[in-house]
Structure formats: structure tokens, C-alpha cells
């Protein structure tokens, strides 16, 4: 085994464990990217080291490491494809229906999330409505909706639950214009792979976790269009449920979703749709790149 690799493995493994422990608490999609790369690289190097010591395969160290690196890609690709297929066959709705959250748990009390609420208050955003949608198995996606002081900018603060119980906070900003267009800027990191209505102009920035920066980018986008922003008058719950219904219709018409009559036998998502989700999941997981929705 090359001497530089021996010097690299122990510190890299320590960094991996430290980042993994931190991310159990903060659930950062950005921090998860180097964690995945380190896991992938360390798995290949440790496997090559074990082979060098035990002599399983009579091949050079780097040849074994490259082969294991490729094997990890194939295994994870297959696992991700199975996950997408499971989602397609599961009763979990792709476009869930929202209800008003009256449970008083609309905003978590974690300090890092309370700072977000303080920023909203300081920048004259006012709460409009608290919503939630069941994702399945008693897991709820909670959303707090805010509007700017002139009611032209609507902000959805989404609290995405993780398997370990942590919460990832995401933001989705929307402005509708007098021309009938909807401009959306968000930092969602969940693969979509589908289609938006033609009047929607969506820009996704998974790397941007700071709300102030995301708001600035959204306002700059709207200004560049030269269109007049229109105040929001429809209630958030009515708007979001209408849009969810419209999205399901459009994605069925465009071949991302199967017709309802075929879903019980074949699942909700077409093979082309599954491939789009699988590809976007890879880009998001390892590069933080979302699909283009313009």
C-alpha cells in the first residue's frame, strides 16, 4: 500500500466521523455532500488496503481501489433505483394535500431555526398561515407561510423531517406578476424530475442555505423581468392545494406520471419519470445540482 495513503486514511476517517456526527444534529444538505464523497472514497481505499494485506486478489492497489470505487457506484445506483421504484409503488402521495396546522407546533424551538424567525421579523415578513401535509406513515411536512410587508413576496418555510429525527429547513419564495407569471426561487434539495406549469419560472439553489441570500436572488430575478409584482390575495392553503392538483394533471399529461387507472398495477411514475428522478438524485447528492426548470 502506498505510504501517502496510509497517512491520508486515518485523518480522512476522523474528518468523516466528525462531519457525520455534526450533520446528525444540523441536517445540512450541503454538509452531506462531502460526507458522501468521503464515504465513497474511504470505502474504496479501505477495501484496497484490506486486499493488500490479505491477498484476496493479485492486482495492484490502485487497480483494486478503482474497481471498488466503480462497484460502489453500481451498488448505490441500483439502490437508488429501487428507492425510486418503491416510492412509485407506495401509497405516499407525490403531490400531497395540505391542511391548516392548528397543533401549535408550526415552528420548532431549535436555536438555529429561531434565528430564521427573528430574521423574518426584522425584515418585516409577517406570518400568514401554518400548514402541514402528511407524507405517509404519520410523517408530516410542516410549512409556515410568510409574506413581505407589501404582500408581493410569499415565503414558504419548510421543515423537512429526517430519518434520525433532525429537521432540515428549506425556503421557497414566490412572486406572481401582472403578466400572469409565477417566479419561484427555492433551495429544495429533494429531486423532483417532473414538469412545472408553463407560466412558472423556477430557479433552484440547493447550495444556498442562507435565507437573506436567497431572498436577494429572488428579488433580483423579479426585477430583471421588468414585470410588475402583484399582491397575494388568495389564502396559502387554497393556492398550494390548487397548484398541487394542477401539477398532478400536468405531469400526467406530459408522461411523468401514469394515468390513475394504471397506477395500482404499475405504480405512479413512468419509467422515464423514474430515470429523471434517479439522475437528479445523483446530481443533488454528489454535486448539489438541481434540474433546470426554466
VOGU-3710 file (C-alpha; in Angstrom, 3 decimals, decimal comma):
1> xxxxxxxxxx> 0,000/0,000/0,000  1,440/3,449/-0,934  2,789/5,312/2,094  0,878/8,596/1,373  -2,393/6,679/1,504  -1,608/5,401/4,997  -1,089/8,987/6,131  -4,362/10,020/4,489  -6,719/7,293/5,709  -6,781/7,929/9,455
11> xxxxxxxxxx> -7,285/11,754/9,288  -9,845/11,337/6,495  -11,779/8,769/8,516  -11,700/11,093/11,549  -12,992/14,005/9,444  -15,728/11,773/8,035  -16,908/10,717/11,503  -16,819/14,303/12,762  -18,838/15,628/9,820  -21,266/12,735/10,128
21> xxxxxxxxxx> -21,814/13,465/13,830  -22,327/17,193/13,198  -24,803/16,526/10,420  -26,876/14,279/12,653  -27,705/17,479/14,547  -27,901/20,131/11,826  -29,149/18,017/8,877  -27,422/20,220/6,298  -27,770/19,131/2,643  -24,536/20,987/1,861
31> xxxxxxxxxx> -22,557/19,180/4,574  -23,997/15,879/3,379  -22,209/16,224/0,010  -18,586/15,965/1,288  -19,769/13,249/3,687  -20,966/11,155/0,735  -17,754/11,736/-1,211  -15,608/10,796/1,790  -17,672/7,681/2,430  -17,285/6,617/-1,192
41> xxxxxxxxxx> -13,516/7,260/-1,365  -12,777/5,755/2,046  -14,741/2,627/1,231  -12,653/2,082/-1,918  -9,325/2,771/-0,166  -10,046/0,623/2,874  -11,178/-2,233/0,623  -7,959/-1,942/-1,391  -5,934/-1,855/1,845  -7,662/-4,982/3,125
51> xxxxxxxxxx> -6,959/-6,736/-0,158  -3,275/-5,730/0,005  -2,957/-7,188/3,499  -4,975/-10,363/2,953  -4,052/-11,029/-0,667  -7,527/-11,811/-1,953  -6,838/-10,538/-5,488  -3,421/-10,376/-7,127  -3,807/-6,880/-8,518  -2,100/-3,522/-7,798
61> xxxxxxxxxx> -3,514/-1,346/-5,009  -4,870/1,385/-7,294  -6,500/-1,136/-9,634  -8,429/-2,651/-6,735  -9,341/0,795/-5,368  -10,682/1,895/-8,778  -12,675/-1,328/-9,161  -14,238/-0,965/-5,697  -14,951/2,715/-6,417  -16,855/1,679/-9,532
71> xxxxxxxxxx> -18,587/-1,145/-7,643  -19,853/1,371/-5,054  -21,285/3,485/-7,887  -23,100/0,480/-9,339  -24,443/-0,662/-5,971  -25,655/2,785/-4,945  -27,166/3,372/-8,375  -29,112/0,149/-8,051  -30,169/1,019/-4,510  -31,338/4,488/-5,593
81> xxxxxxxxxx> -33,295/2,982/-8,466  -35,003/0,606/-6,032  -35,864/3,554/-3,768  -37,425/5,454/-6,670  -39,401/2,345/-7,658  -40,545/1,878/-4,054  -41,773/5,488/-3,933  -43,630/4,936/-7,197  -45,354/1,824/-5,858  -46,009/3,175/-2,363
91> xxxxxxxxxx> -49,220/4,955/-1,313  -47,156/8,065/-0,461  -48,578/10,994/-2,479  -46,186/12,843/-4,772  -48,295/15,984/-4,518  -49,800/15,764/-1,016  -52,794/17,792/0,066  -52,149/20,393/2,752  -54,292/21,203/5,776  -54,126/24,065/8,256
101> xxxxxxxxxx> -51,784/23,258/11,137  -53,677/24,039/14,332  -51,486/21,954/16,632  -49,287/24,851/17,754  -46,128/23,060/16,547  -45,616/25,083/13,381  -42,174/26,364/14,356  -39,505/24,176/16,059  -37,726/25,642/19,083  -34,191/24,827/17,980
111> xxxxxxxxxx> -31,911/27,893/18,286  -30,755/27,767/14,651  -34,380/27,800/13,483  -35,436/30,519/15,898  -32,760/32,726/14,305  -34,592/32,343/10,991  -37,816/33,544/12,588  -36,001/36,503/14,109  -34,630/37,419/10,671  -38,125/37,313/9,205
121> xxxxxxxxxx> -39,417/39,589/11,933  -36,533/42,035/11,499  -37,125/42,209/7,744  -40,855/42,889/8,023  -42,137/39,471/6,952  -45,429/38,629/8,626  -46,854/35,137/9,241  -49,897/34,310/7,140  -50,702/30,657/7,712  -49,237/27,436/9,129
131> xxxxxxxxxx> -49,795/24,329/7,026  -48,867/20,668/7,080  -49,088/17,697/4,730  -48,852/14,006/5,579  -46,101/12,237/3,656  -47,148/8,799/4,877  -46,688/6,668/7,958  -47,572/9,516/10,280  -44,720/11,697/8,981  -45,740/15,314/8,407
141> xxxxxxxxxx> -44,142/18,071/6,350  -44,761/21,341/8,183  -44,765/24,652/6,353  -45,009/28,184/7,743  -46,077/30,787/5,194  -44,926/34,412/5,420  -45,425/37,478/3,255  -43,399/40,637/2,733  -44,670/43,965/4,025  -46,201/44,821/0,605
151> xxxxxxxxxx> -47,692/41,313/0,147  -45,911/40,792/-3,201  -43,488/38,141/-1,951  -44,706/34,917/-0,395  -42,266/32,726/1,501  -42,782/29,095/2,426  -40,535/27,869/5,247  -40,496/24,073/5,027  -39,347/21,850/7,875  -38,303/18,582/6,230
161> xxxxxxxxxx> -38,125/15,644/8,688  -35,119/13,308/8,524  -34,935/9,636/9,447  -32,854/10,400/12,558  -35,403/12,898/13,847  -33,500/16,029/12,804  -35,073/18,763/10,701  -33,777/20,380/7,530  -35,175/23,842/6,854  -35,799/24,860/3,241
171> xxxxxxxxxx> -37,228/28,016/1,713  -39,421/28,600/-1,312  -40,097/32,168/-2,486  -42,860/33,013/-4,937  -43,944/36,183/-6,710  -46,804/36,452/-9,154  -46,794/39,213/-11,758  -49,431/41,212/-13,591  -48,468/39,271/-16,734  -49,754/36,073/-15,111
181> xxxxxxxxxx> -46,348/34,527/-14,450  -45,155/32,943/-11,236  -41,485/33,306/-10,335  -40,234/30,753/-7,809  -36,817/30,606/-6,156  -36,081/27,857/-3,663  -33,273/25,833/-2,112  -35,011/22,464/-2,019  -32,598/19,538/-2,278  -35,192/16,811/-2,934
191> xxxxxxxxxx> -35,184/15,510/-6,534  -38,317/16,357/-8,494  -37,752/15,260/-12,090  -41,195/16,402/-13,222  -42,677/19,396/-15,032  -43,972/22,768/-13,890  -46,784/24,790/-15,494  -45,654/26,867/-18,467  -46,303/30,123/-16,605  -43,925/29,113/-13,793
201> xxxxxxxxxx> -40,289/30,211/-13,848  -38,424/28,152/-11,266  -34,839/28,508/-10,127  -33,418/26,126/-7,554  -30,295/26,723/-5,435  -29,667/23,712/-3,149  -26,268/25,117/-2,126  -27,770/28,360/-0,806  -28,838/27,788/2,802  -28,931/31,457/3,880
211> xxxxxxxxxx> -32,391/32,965/3,649  -31,097/36,529/3,146  -29,065/35,483/0,106  -31,968/33,523/-1,375  -34,352/36,463/-0,933  -31,855/38,792/-2,621  -31,514/36,408/-5,561  -35,277/36,110/-5,941  -35,864/39,857/-5,869  -33,099/40,346/-8,454
221> xxxxxxxxxx> -34,782/37,798/-10,730  -38,118/39,548/-10,498  -36,537/42,957/-11,185  -34,766/41,603/-14,267  -38,078/40,614/-15,825  -39,341/44,215/-15,726  -42,774/42,892/-14,779  -44,997/44,370/-12,082  -45,343/42,197/-8,990  -48,914/41,593/-7,883
231> xxxxxxxxxx> -50,000/41,335/-4,250  -51,060/37,946/-2,993  -54,748/37,771/-2,122  -55,530/34,041/-2,218  -55,054/32,156/1,035  -51,891/29,975/1,065  -53,788/26,739/1,668  -56,099/27,369/-1,287  -53,216/28,360/-3,532  -50,951/25,446/-2,650
241> xxxxxxxxxx> -53,683/22,805/-2,966  -54,773/24,231/-6,320  -51,180/24,138/-7,520  -50,671/20,579/-6,258  -53,732/19,461/-8,201  -52,599/21,325/-11,313  -49,101/19,813/-11,046  -50,500/16,287/-10,918  -52,639/16,909/-14,007  -49,754/18,438/-15,993
251> xxxxxxxxxx> -47,291/15,700/-15,046  -49,796/13,023/-16,015  -50,415/14,681/-19,380  -46,675/15,049/-20,091  -45,808/11,449/-19,281  -44,108/11,840/-15,926  -46,980/10,164/-14,063  -49,078/7,242/-15,207  -52,865/7,606/-15,572  -54,746/6,763/-12,390
261> xxxxxxxxxx> -56,216/3,599/-13,904  -52,704/2,111/-14,350  -51,127/3,157/-11,056  -52,303/0,239/-8,943  -50,531/-2,225/-11,251  -47,506/-0,224/-12,459  -47,024/2,474/-9,832  -47,406/6,246/-10,089  -44,292/7,206/-12,038  -43,483/6,230/-15,623
271> xxxxxxxxxx> -40,088/4,617/-16,453  -38,979/7,928/-18,000  -40,025/9,761/-14,861  -38,138/7,309/-12,646  -34,987/7,827/-14,686  -35,317/11,615/-14,371  -35,634/11,337/-10,581  -32,723/8,868/-10,379  -30,447/11,148/-12,414  -31,371/14,272/-10,460
281> xxxxxxxxxx> -30,885/12,433/-7,155  -27,285/11,634/-8,176  -26,576/15,225/-9,193  -28,044/16,576/-5,957  -26,387/14,031/-3,670  -22,864/14,446/-5,021  -22,767/17,868/-6,703  -25,692/19,830/-5,266  -27,032/20,429/-8,776  -30,782/20,571/-9,390
291> xxxx> -32,543/20,131/-12,717  -33,328/23,108/-14,903  -36,953/24,178/-14,707  -36,945/27,426/-16,690
//
